[in-house]
Amino acid sequence: MSYIAMNRFKIREGAEAEFENIWKSREGRLKEMQGFREFRLLKGPEGEDHTLYSSHVIWDSKEDFEAWTKSQQFRDAHKNAGKREGVSPIMGHPQFEGFETVLSES
């Protein structure tokens, strides 16, 4: 049916706008990929010292997602990840979660 690839990010308190601007200004190459359906950057609840975010990408299949991770487009989109001056807005490493759709309604 489809595959959903998600990365969760803990963003330091006060660095939310910086994190969102990183995503807004990055070179997006997803639309060039076969099987890409939709991307969303989601802002979640606030914790004591962070705000939770998730990148949420819907693919036609897990194979399409895996092809993305091995592509030049992926390398181009991630080439400057983690190369910021000063303190990173991201606390720790993103947490990846992949899900295969078993039921869908619209």
BELFEN-V720737 format. One record per backbone hydrogen bond with DSSP energy under -1.0 kcal/mol. CO is the residue of the C=O (numbers start at 1). NH is the residue of the N-H. Records with the same first field share a line. If there is no record, write none. Layout:
BEGIN
CO->NH ; NH
END
This chain:
BEGIN
2->101
3->59
4->99
5->57
6->97
7->55
8->95
9->53
10->91
11->51
12->15
15->19
16->20
17->21
18->22
19->23
20->24
21->25
29->32
30->33
33->36
35->60
38->58
40->56
42->54
45->52
49->13
50->47
51->11
52->44
53->9
54->42
55->7
56->40
57->5
58->37 ; 38
59->3
61->65
62->66
63->67
64->68
65->69
68->71
71->75
72->76
73->77
74->78
78->81
80->83
89->12
95->8
97->6
99->4
END
